Amino acid sequence: MIDLTPSVLDLLGRRLAERTQTGLLRQVRTTDGLIDFCSNDYLGFARLPSLRASIQRVDASFPDLRTGATGSRLLAGQTELADALEQELASFYRTESSLVFNSGYDANLGLMACLPQRGDTLLTDELIHASMIDGSRLSYATRDRFRHNDLADLTEKLRVARSRPGQVFVAVESVYSMDGDLAPLADLCDLCDRYGAALLVDEAHATGVYGPNGEGLVVALNLQSRVLARVHTFGKALGVHGAAVVGPLVLRNYLINFARSFIYTTALPPPSLLAIQQAHRHLLASAEPRDLLHSRIRHFRSGVASALSGAIWTNSTSPIQCLIVPGNEAARHTAQAAQEAGFDVRAILSPTVPVGQERLRICIHAFNTTAEIDRLIRILQSTQFYE
């Protein structure tokens, strides 16, 4: 028998060496001590003592609670707690039903892979998240992309899709993770209604941030009855873990039967379900973190408008503020200057974003002080990255 292991390892090593030489090698690292302008913890829930205390308190009130689910939801992992949570989530997100998944990635993967069938058409915004892209690749539907937030391009693709038999699906994010801009959801609903298409919306970066109680951008615009499926993730503004697909009851039953990322995985453990429940109750308890977040976003945008008038920013009013710094080296240098000054700011490099669109992805949080924001703006101003 020929041992192929050394040659395989050599191949892996060469691929990693190529990434190192081009400066694109990804590495995990801790950022202890840096001021957070990087994480998706928009409301600060992940570090909120009162939320942690309520999770611990309710956890202690269930002395027989299992630490693990011990199986998939279709086997030993089903609990009354899961059912109760999903009913609570359906009410919170103003829809008929919800189905909890282990992560937003799993939810998008399962939804996109099983919903559009062979003979259907799936149209996706070109900037949707990798989880939606991967799910669409697993679908047997005819797939096409439309230019980002370009209604004219989508209209033309809908017209072509409607010339063929089968259902048409349109998939977007409500808040885009790399640009921070918002989808024109009302216009998208109008187009989908006109062409008989079903709209799928990933609300990952809108959950907790928009809506009367943090229900997301769809509810903020009162469009929930016009969107087939929404994906809400809980590891960002809610500071816990997991996700849910919300929508009509028939959609929930369909996913239970056909979404492989739900069927063939061990369920979330009961303590995680309690954490999701408590995080949503914290959203309902007070609008102060959400109001503070939007106040901090306005302060940041006002500051950069006056101090960095020559800079190029993506069109975002969300917590995700992206400063375009063309060139990987320039983007890396600017991020490093911020890190050396004590701020956790990260560069997003090509090919993750197109060449010339390299950037700093700056996330604003409710817990960032105005003084911290002002200091960060001064650091960016001193790098003279745009001259």
N, C-alpha and C positions, 0 to 999 in steps of 0.2 A: 504494500500500500504506500502511495506517495503522500508524504506529509506536506500539505499546502499551507499550513499555518504561518511559517516564516514569510512567505511571499505575500500573503494577505496582510500581515502586520506591516511589511515594508510598504505596501500600497497605501495603507491607512496613514503611515508616517509621512509618505511623500505628499499626500493630499493635505495633511496638516501643515507640512513645511511650506507648501505653496500659499496657504492662507497666511502663515506667519510672514512670508516675504512680501505679500501685498498689503500687510497691515490689517487684515480682516479676521484674524484669529479671535474667536469668541472665548471668553474666560469668565468664570464666576468669581466674584470678589465681594467682600464685606465692605460696608461704608460706615462703620461705627464712628460716631463723633461728628459726622457731617450733617449740616442742616438739610433737611429733606425737601428737595425740589425735583424729585425723580419718581417717587412711588405713585401708585394709583389710589392711595389712601386719602381721597379727596376731602372727606369729612373728618378724618382723624379717628374713625371708629376703631381701627386696629390697635390703637394705643389709648383708648378711652377707658379710664378706670371704672366708671359707672357701668359700662357695657360688660366689661370683664367680670365685675362683681355680680351683675344680674345673671350672667351665664353660669357662674360658679354656684350661685344660690339656687337656681332652678335645677342645675345638675345634681346638687346635693339632695334635692327634694324627691329624686327618683333613685332610691338606694339599690334597686334591682336593675338599673339601666346597664345594658351591655356596653362594653368599650368598643366592640366591633359589630358590624352588621351581620357577619358570619356567612353571608351569601348574597346573591343577587336579589332584587326585589321580587322576582318571580319564584324564588325559592325561600330560603330562611330569612332573607333580608327585609321582608315586608313587615311593617309594624303599624300599630294604631297611631303612633306619633307621626309617622310619615304621612298618613292619610290626613291627620289633623293639620299638619303644617301645610300641605298642598291646598287644603280648603281655605286656610288663612291667607296663603299667597294669592289664590284666585280672587279672593275678596279685595285684598290690598291692590292688586293690579287691575281691578275692575273688569274682570272677565269671568268666563264660565268655569274654567278649570286650569290646573297647572300640573306639571310633572317635573319632579326634581331629578337633576343629573349631577354627576360627581364634579363637573367643572363646566365652564363656559365652552371650552374646547370640545368636550364630549357632547354637549347639547347641540352645538352647531354641526358637528360631524354627523351625529345621528339624524338630525332634522334634514340637512341638505342631502344626505345620501339616500334617505328612504322616501322622501316626499315626492320629488319629481321622478317620474317613471319613464321607461323607454317609450318614445313617441311624444313625450312632453318637451317643452322648451324651458330652460333655466337661464335667465338673464341676470348678470351680476355686475354691480358697480366695480370698476377696475381696481378700487382701493379697499375692497372688503378684506377682513382679517384672514390670516392664514388658515384658521380653523374652518371658515366658510369655504375657502378655496379647496381645502383638502376634502371636505364633505362633498362639494360639487363634483370633484374628480371621481368620487366613488359612485356618483349617480349615473344611470344609463340614459339620462335625458340628453337632448341636444343642448349644448352649452354655448353661450356667447357673452362677451363683456361689453358694457357700454362705458363711454368716457365719464369720468368722475363728475357726478351731480349734473350731467348734461342731459336735460330733458328732451332736447331735440334729437340727440343721438338715440336715447331710449325710445322715443316715439317711433323712429324709423325701424328700430329692431323689433318693437312690438308689432308694427304693421307687417313686417316680414314673418314674424312668428305666427301671427294670426292667419296667414295664408296657408299654414300647415295644420293638420289635425293635432289634437292633443291639448292638454292644459298648459298654460303659460305661468311661470313663476318669476317674480322679480325679488332679488335679495340685496339688501343694503344694510349699512350701519346707521344708527341715528346720530351718533357722534363718532367721527372717524379717529382711530387711535393714533395715526401718524401725523395727521394735519390738524386735528382738533375741531374741524369745521362740522357743521350740521347738515344733514340731508334735508332736502326740501320735501318733507313728508306729506304735507297737504297736497302739493302738486303731484307727487308720486301716487297718492291715493286716487286722485282724479284720473291720472293716466291709466292706472290699473283698472279702475271702474269702467273707463271708456273701452278698453280692449279686453275686458273679462279676464284679467290676470290676477293672480294671488300674490299679495305682498308679504315678504318675510323680513323682519327687522331685528337686527342685533342691537340690543339696548345696553350693552356692557358698560360703556362709559357715560351713559345717561342715567342709569339706575342710581337712585339716591341723590342725584344732582338736579334733575328737572322734575316738574310736576308738583301739584299741591302738597304732596307728602313724600316726594322723591320717587314717584311711580314711573318716571321716565319721560322721554320727550313725546311719545305717542299719546300718553294720557294728558300731558301738558297741553297738547293741541286738540284733545278730545277726539282722537282718531281710532280709539281702540276697537270700535265696531267695524272698522274698514281694513284692519290688518289681520291676516290669517294667523300669523304666529309671531310672537315676540320672544327673544331670548334675553333673560335677565341673569347677570352673573353677580355673585355675592362676595367675591374676593377683591373688589375694588373699593368703591365708596362705602360699602357695608362692613368691610374689615373682617369678614369671616371666610367661608369657603363654600363652594358648590354653585349651582345654577338651576334655573328652571325655564322650561318652555311653557308659555301661557297662551291660552286661546280657547276655542270651542271644545266641548267635551269630546266630540268625535275625533278631534285632533289628538287629544290625550290618549284615547283608546287605540288610535292608529299607531302612535309612537310606541306604546307598550307592546304592540304586536310586531312592529317592523324596524324600530330603531336599534340597531345592533349595539351601539355604544351604551344603551340602557339595558338591553336584554342580557348581554354577556359580560357584565362587570359586577363585582361586589359593590353593594350599595354603600352610600355614605353612612358612617357610624352614627348611632343615636345622639351622642354629644354634639356632633356637627349639625344635626337637625335642630337641636335646641338652640345652638348658637345662631343659626339662620333666623329662627323664630324671634329671639331676643333682639337681634339687630333690626328687624323690621319694626318691632314694637318701639325701639328707640327712635326710629324715623318718625313714627306717629306721635311720639311724646313731645317733640320740640322741633320747630323750624329753625332754631337759632344756628346750628352748625351749617345748614344749607344757606341761610341768609349771610352768614359770615363769610362763607366760601365765595359767594358771588361778589361780596364787597371787596374781598382781597383780589379777585380777578379784575375788577374795575380799577382798583388801585394800581395793579401791575400794568395794565394796558395804558392807563393814563401816564404812568411814569416812563414807559418806554417810548410813548409817542413824543414826549418832549425831550427826553435825553438821548434817544437813539433814532433820530429822524431819518438817518440815511440807511437804516436797517430794513431788511425784508422779512416780514412775518407772514405766516399762513393766516387765512381769514377765519380766525377763531375767537369766539366769545366764551368758550368752554374752559375748564381747568387746564386743558392741554394747549400750551402756547409754544409755537415752534418758530425758532429763529433760523432762517436760512443762512448757512455759512458754506458757500460752495467749495468743494474739495475736501477729501477725507482728512488731509493733514491740517488744514485750517480749522475744520470742525473739531478735530481732536485737540488741537492747541487751545482753542477757546474753552472747551470743556475742562481741560486740565487747569487752565488759569482759574476757573471758578472753583474747582475742587481744591486747589492749593489755598484758596481763600476761605475754605471751610464749607463750601456748598456742594451738595450732591446733585450735580447736573451731568447728564450723559449726552454724548454725541451719537447721532444716528447716521450711519455711513452708507455709501453705495456699496453693494447692490441692493441693500435693504430698501433704500429709496433711490430714485433715478440719479444718474450722474449729474452733478450741478445742483441737486436738491438736497445735498447733505445739510444737516441741521443740528441744532440743540433742541431737544424736547424737554421743555420746562413745565413741570406740573405744579400748579398752585393748589394750596390746601387751606382749609379753614384754620389750621393751627399755625400757619406762617404769619409772622407779625409784619406790620407795615415797615418796621425798621429793617427786618431781614430782607424784605422785598426791595427796599431802597438800596441796601448794601449790595445786593446781587446786581441790580441795574447799574450801579457805579462800577462794579467789576467788569461787566460786559462792555460798558462804555470805554473803559481803560484799555481793553484788548485791541480796539480799532480794527476789528475783523472785517469790516465792510469797506475799508479804504484801499 
